[in-house]
Amino acid sequence: MGIGIAAAGSGGHIYPAIAVADAFVDAGIDRSSIVFFGGDRMEKTVIPDAGYRLVSVNIHGIRRSLSMDNVRLPAKVRSAQRSIAAEIEEAGVEAMVVFGGYVSGPAALAARKMSIPLVLHEANAVPGLANRMIAGRADSVLVAFEQSTERLRRGEVVGNPLRRSFTDFDRAALRMPAREKYGIAPDAEVLAIIGGSLGAAALNEIGERLGRDPDRRFTLLHLCGQAHAESLADASDGVADWVIVPFEEDMVDVYAAADLVLSRSGAMTIAEIDATATPAVVVPLPAGRGYQARNAGGLEDAGAVEVIEQEQTDRIVDTVNRLMHDAEARGLMMASFRPSVHRTAADTVANRVLELIDERA
């Protein structure tokens, strides 16, 4: 049984796709029977490193500026569609799962041409253009957040697929080993600053402000991104309780060690916060039609996170300081989380695909 997965461009598309691929393997599908389709961005290294075969196609998204690339795009879509259809036939692919990004369009068209089941997963509260165009062609539309169903009427809320380590997250069991890993005292109160795999300059600036505060009485676990690591290592040199981490492969350890998180509100970060029930102050990226703020909307309404706009720097700092000195308030935030669909999303998506294959058999 062969399964195709289309995911490209960003971690928000690629990492959920890998989590679903792992769920297929756990369900008995041979790893070599799973074929990823993408381009030449981060998927080019991340997917092979996860142990899966990647078929790269020559395709890109619509350019926001005037460009001849946009004129040539329809021809590239048709070419990519033909390449993917040929791979579907050669590899015996029996279903296609698309996760958004520029490769999803031709992958969906190829799946329809080859008459195999097509499943769409949308990670964000505000669906991307490619997924909105594909949704009408899909056999099943699965979404991470309830807000997505405003645009994707057929969407079924299943959560964002996360790696297996989040499925059985147990803070009590993981907390001490995680703190030992980062050299943090067992009884410390810890703020984790999470800027994503590349870091976030605005959050790093806030982290530096907090780190240099002589009145700070909590530990900073600061995930800053590789590009910012050297400058922040210099800034934190000789400052107590300020741990700089350029990149973390297994984010479970960060959430286990933390009492509060300061982060962006990308789809995967919000899913991780929800799956681990970690109180958070989230600062949405001020771009992209406000989609990051929408991602955090459900948790904000529940009282589990506080959402603050990026330009309100003083308010962000004051809120973090207040919550780090108020364990009772953090406890109320933690109690506001409900059982998370994100923990089971990978299995849910994989099972839906396998059901559709069985129905066509």
C-alpha positions in Angstrom: 0.0 0.0 0.0 1.5 3.3 -1.1 0.6 6.7 0.4 1.4 10.1 -0.9 1.9 13.2 1.3 2.3 16.7 0.0 3.9 19.2 2.3 6.3 22.1 1.6 7.6 25.5 2.4 7.3 25.8 6.2 7.5 23.8 9.4 3.8 24.4 9.9 3.1 22.2 6.9 6.0 19.8 7.1 6.1 18.7 10.8 2.4 17.7 11.0 2.9 15.7 7.8 5.8 13.8 9.3 3.8 13.1 12.4 1.0 11.6 10.2 3.6 9.6 8.3 4.9 8.2 11.6 1.3 7.3 12.5 1.0 5.3 9.2 4.2 3.4 10.1 2.8 2.7 13.6 -0.3 1.4 11.8 1.7 -1.1 9.9 2.5 0.8 6.6 6.0 0.2 5.4 8.1 3.3 5.6 9.3 2.8 2.1 5.8 2.9 0.8 5.2 6.5 2.0 6.2 9.2 -0.6 6.5 12.8 0.2 6.1 15.5 -2.5 7.6 18.9 -2.0 10.1 21.4 -3.4 13.6 22.6 -2.4 13.0 24.5 0.8 13.2 23.1 4.3 11.5 19.9 3.3 14.6 19.1 1.2 16.5 18.2 4.4 13.8 17.7 7.1 11.8 15.0 5.4 14.8 12.8 4.4 16.2 13.3 7.9 13.0 11.9 9.3 13.5 8.7 7.2 11.1 9.3 4.3 11.6 9.6 0.5 11.0 13.0 -1.0 10.1 13.6 -4.6 10.9 17.2 -5.4 8.9 19.1 -8.1 9.6 22.4 -9.7 6.8 24.6 -8.3 6.4 27.8 -6.2 3.6 29.9 -4.8 2.1 33.1 -6.3 4.6 36.0 -6.0 3.2 38.9 -4.1 5.0 41.4 -6.4 4.7 41.7 -10.2 6.8 38.9 -11.6 7.1 36.8 -14.7 7.2 33.8 -12.4 3.4 34.4 -12.0 2.9 34.2 -15.7 4.8 31.0 -15.9 3.1 29.5 -12.9 0.2 27.7 -14.7 2.7 25.8 -16.9 4.7 24.9 -13.8 1.6 23.6 -12.1 0.7 21.4 -15.1 4.2 20.1 -15.2 4.3 19.3 -11.5 0.9 17.6 -11.8 2.2 15.3 -14.5 5.3 14.5 -12.5 3.3 13.7 -9.4 0.8 11.6 -11.3 3.6 9.6 -12.9 5.0 8.9 -9.4 1.6 7.9 -8.1 1.3 5.3 -10.8 4.9 4.1 -10.5 4.9 3.9 -6.7 1.4 2.4 -6.4 0.2 5.4 -4.3 -3.4 4.6 -3.2 -4.3 7.9 -1.4 -2.9 11.5 -1.2 -2.8 13.7 1.9 -2.1 17.4 1.4 -1.0 19.8 4.2 -0.8 23.1 2.3 1.9 25.1 0.6 2.8 25.5 -3.0 3.0 21.8 -3.8 -0.6 21.0 -2.6 -2.3 22.3 -5.7 -0.6 20.0 -8.2 -0.6 17.1 -5.8 -4.4 17.4 -5.4 -4.9 17.7 -9.2 -2.7 14.6 -9.7 -4.7 12.7 -7.1 -8.0 13.6 -8.9 -6.5 12.7 -12.3 -5.4 9.3 -10.9 -8.8 8.8 -9.1 -7.3 8.1 -5.7 -8.7 9.4 -2.4 -7.7 13.0 -1.5 -7.5 14.2 2.1 -6.8 17.8 3.1 -5.5 19.0 6.4 -5.5 22.7 7.3 -3.2 23.6 10.2 -4.2 27.3 10.7 -7.3 29.0 11.9 -7.3 31.0 8.7 -6.9 28.6 5.8 -4.3 29.3 3.2 -5.2 30.0 -0.5 -4.0 26.7 -1.8 -6.1 24.7 0.7 -9.2 26.8 0.1 -8.9 26.0 -3.6 -8.4 22.3 -3.0 -11.1 21.8 -0.4 -13.9 21.3 -2.9 -12.0 18.5 -4.6 -11.1 16.6 -1.4 -12.8 13.5 -0.2 -12.2 14.6 3.4 -11.4 18.0 4.9 -9.7 18.0 8.3 -8.9 21.1 10.2 -7.0 22.0 13.4 -9.2 24.8 14.7 -12.9 25.4 14.8 -12.4 28.8 13.3 -11.2 27.2 10.0 -14.7 25.9 9.4 -15.8 29.5 8.7 -13.9 29.2 5.4 -13.9 25.4 5.0 -17.5 24.5 5.5 -16.9 20.8 5.2 -14.1 20.9 7.7 -14.0 18.4 10.6 -12.0 19.5 13.6 -9.3 17.0 14.4 -6.4 19.1 15.7 -2.8 19.5 14.5 -0.8 16.3 14.3 2.1 16.3 16.7 5.1 13.9 17.2 4.6 10.9 19.4 6.3 12.4 22.4 3.4 14.8 22.8 0.8 12.0 22.8 1.4 10.9 26.3 2.9 14.1 27.7 3.3 13.8 31.5 4.8 17.0 33.0 5.3 15.4 36.5 7.4 12.6 35.0 9.3 14.7 32.6 9.9 17.9 34.6 13.1 16.9 36.6 14.9 15.2 33.7 14.1 18.2 31.4 15.5 20.6 34.0 18.6 18.6 34.4 19.1 18.6 30.6 19.2 22.4 30.6 21.0 22.8 33.9 18.0 24.4 35.7 17.5 24.1 39.4 14.6 21.7 40.4 12.8 24.4 42.4 13.3 27.3 40.0 10.3 29.1 38.4 10.9 29.0 34.6 9.9 31.2 31.7 10.4 29.5 28.4 10.8 31.9 25.4 9.9 30.2 22.2 10.5 32.0 18.9 10.1 29.0 16.5 12.9 27.1 14.7 14.4 30.3 13.3 13.9 32.4 16.4 11.9 35.7 16.6 13.8 39.0 16.8 11.0 40.8 18.7 10.8 38.0 21.4 14.5 37.9 21.6 14.6 41.6 22.4 12.0 41.1 25.1 14.0 38.1 26.4 17.1 40.3 26.6 15.2 43.0 28.5 14.0 40.4 31.0 17.4 38.7 31.2 19.2 42.0 32.1 16.6 43.0 34.7 18.4 43.0 38.1 15.1 42.3 39.9 14.3 39.2 38.0 13.7 36.2 40.3 13.0 33.5 37.7 15.0 31.4 35.2 14.9 32.2 31.5 14.9 29.2 29.2 15.5 31.1 25.9 15.1 29.4 22.6 16.5 32.1 20.4 17.1 30.5 16.9 20.5 29.6 15.4 21.0 33.0 13.8 20.6 34.8 17.1 22.6 32.5 19.3 26.0 34.2 19.2 24.7 37.6 20.1 22.5 36.4 22.9 25.2 34.2 24.3 27.3 37.4 24.5 24.4 39.3 26.1 23.8 36.5 28.7 27.5 35.9 29.5 27.9 36.1 33.3 24.1 36.6 33.9 22.6 34.0 36.3 19.6 31.8 35.4 19.6 32.7 31.7 19.9 29.6 29.6 20.4 30.2 25.8 19.3 27.3 23.5 19.8 27.9 19.8 17.5 25.1 18.6 15.6 22.3 20.3 14.8 19.1 18.4 12.3 17.7 21.0 10.1 20.6 22.3 8.5 18.3 24.9 11.5 19.0 27.2 11.0 22.7 26.9 7.3 22.5 27.9 8.0 20.0 30.7 10.6 22.4 32.2 8.5 25.6 31.9 6.0 27.2 34.3 5.0 29.8 31.7 5.7 30.2 28.0 6.3 33.4 26.0 5.9 32.6 22.3 4.5 33.4 18.9 1.1 31.8 18.1 1.9 29.7 15.0 -0.4 26.8 14.5 2.1 24.2 15.8 3.2 26.2 18.8 -0.5 26.7 19.8 -1.1 23.0 19.4 1.9 22.2 21.6 0.8 24.7 24.2 -2.6 23.1 24.2 -1.4 19.5 24.2 0.9 20.2 27.2 -1.5 22.5 29.0 1.2 25.1 29.5 0.1 28.7 30.5 1.3 31.1 27.9 1.7 34.8 26.9 1.5 34.7 23.1 2.6 37.5 20.7 1.1 36.9 17.3 3.2 37.7 14.3 1.8 41.0 12.9 1.3 39.8 9.4 -0.7 37.4 7.2 -4.2 38.6 7.8 -4.0 38.1 11.5 -4.0 34.4 11.2 -1.7 33.9 14.2 -4.0 35.8 16.5 -6.9 33.6 15.3 -4.9 30.5 16.0 -4.8 31.5 19.7 -8.4 32.6 19.9 -9.9 29.5 21.4 -7.3 29.3 24.2 -7.6 33.0 24.9 -11.4 32.7 25.2 -10.9 29.8 27.7 -8.5 31.8 29.8 -5.6 29.5 29.2 -3.4 32.1 27.4 -3.0 35.8 27.2 -2.7 37.4 23.7 -0.8 40.7 23.4 0.2 42.6 20.3 3.9 42.9 19.4 4.1 46.6 19.7 2.8 46.5 23.3 6.3 45.7 24.6 5.8 47.2 28.1 2.6 45.3 28.6 4.2 42.0 27.5 7.0 42.5 30.0 4.7 43.5 32.8 2.3 40.5 32.1 5.2 38.0 32.1 6.6 39.4 35.3 3.1 39.4 37.0 2.4 35.8 36.0 5.9 34.6 36.9 5.3 35.9 40.4 1.7 34.6 40.7 1.6 30.8 40.8 -2.1 30.9 41.6 -2.9 32.8 38.4 -0.8 30.3 36.4 -2.6 27.4 38.1 -6.0 28.9 37.0 -4.7 29.2 33.4 -3.5 25.6 33.5 -6.9 24.5 34.8 -8.6 26.3 31.8 -7.2 23.8 29.3 -9.5 21.0 28.1 -8.5 17.6 26.8 -6.5 18.3 23.6 -7.5 17.0 20.2 -3.9 17.7 19.1 -2.6 14.7 21.0 -4.6 12.3 18.9 -4.6 14.2 15.6 -1.9 12.2 13.8 -3.7 8.9 14.4 -7.0 10.5 13.4 -5.7 11.8 10.1 -3.9 8.5 9.3 -7.0 6.4 10.2 -9.2 8.6 7.9 -6.9 8.0 5.0 -6.8 4.2 5.6 -10.6 4.1 5.8 -10.9 5.8 2.5 -8.5 3.4 0.9 -10.5 0.5 2.3 -13.7 2.0 1.0 -12.2 2.1 -2.5 -10.9 -1.4 -2.4 
